[in-house]
Amino acid sequence: MAKKPAARAEFVLFDVLYEDGSRRSNRKVPGGLLGGLDGDEPARAVIEQQDREIAEKSGQPPLRIKSLQRVGAKK
């Protein structure tokens, strides 16, 4: 008997520019959270949460996000 295809988690990638001028590329955000009336705004909350977890583990303060852009999106 054939296996059922596994449900694939779809992610949207974002480039993040921080207020100190640093940039992080290809930050993953679950695609199911995006769209609707809020557009890409929920991605900011997800990435800020990821940053807080990273900062907690590294002992450094989290950086403030200046802007987000989808990878491959036209400017």
Secondary structure, 3 states (H helix, E strand, C coil): CCCCCCCCCCEEEEEEEECCCCEEEEEEEEHHHCCHHHCCHHHHHHHHHHHHHHHHHHCCCCCCEEEEEECCCCC
